[in-house]
Amino acid sequence: MKNKIFEKQMPNIPEKIDWCKKCVISTARPRITFNKNGVCFACENKDYKNNINWKSREEELKKLLDKHRSKGKSWDVIVPSSGGKDSCFVAHQLKYKYGMNPLLVTWSPLQYTNIGIKNFDNLNNAGFSNIRYSPNGKIHKQLARLCLEELGDAFHIFVLGQIFFPLNLAAELGIQLIFFGENGELEYGGNKELFNKSGVNMTTDEKFLNNYFKGSKIQDLINWGFANKSYMKKNDFSDADLKYYQPPSIQTLKDAGIENYYYYSYFKKWTPQENYYYAVENTGFEGKIDRSEGTYSKYASLDDKFDGFHYYMRYIKFGLGRCIDDAAHEIRDGHITRDEAIKLVQKYDGEFPKKYYRDFLDYLEINENQFNEIVESWRSSKIWKKSGNNWVLKYPLK
Ligand SMILES: [Zn+2]
């Protein structure tokens, strides 16, 4: 890893990597903590989840919804949605189980897959209004390339908009309730501070909003890009174009009467596979026939052609690919054993996403050599070692 000043997570990778005794997550995962018995925070939480009184959590949910309910007069809750199974579940429950009037808000993927656009339409046709925003395509791809080169993840630019566009829109439309799906920190292992929180208070957790996303503000990276990247031309960019990559200001939020955004997973026991079945039944959601590259699952993150590269780069940076997330969650849900998970990880984790490789290079306007050079610039020496001509994990899962 050479001269990467904006990525602030990799320096925290420990010198020696340990694997959770119960699942297949390692200590290289950003923000994760392990207890003294070598069990990760997500597995500890899984046991806790089984002891939650979900009935009283539902009462809490109803109280919150009653506070905002418009009785159909206007939209009363924003559900950020890609058309994926989780947002189908959240939106459908809020509308048909709890009588809310949700507005779905979509930040377009870098490039839709066929199944992604189909599921987007399916959800729309299941009885929901949607506002979909497509950012300025010319600068969006420059920013994706900048993020790949300087943060090791082109997909990062999508993630920013996926979180911040709905928050900005909520403030602009005066809709005070926002429901994201799962608390990823809890479900996949991460920041302990978010444990047992129903959401994020945006007016007090500014640190979270500004520092969370690989540790750097996007505006700082963009300014640096203007000075250092020949493919970025300042006069292509306007402040308006860049607005939705950033959180709304505290003042804007206060003026709109918005404090929190919520995680639906705080109120409902979160099981991805159950959400999938729910979405198939209620909103016409379709999984894929073939598995996603890098894992064995067929129903998660289907809408963007390029998200395989997000997981592939995470594998290069942290030794944690896409299969790890699926397998770890399924162990905790009791669907597979740790031994089965290890076999799956050994078979699929880190598989190169070749299906959309050409599209990815074309989108970023780089060639294969440039791509390989970028990949190698992110290969962590704490994670990898050379064996003959090949790179192998220094501390493989076993
Ligand atoms: Zn674990």
Residues whose N, C-alpha, C, O or C-beta is under 5 A from the ligand:
A	BS01	ZN	C20 K22 C23 I25 C40 C43
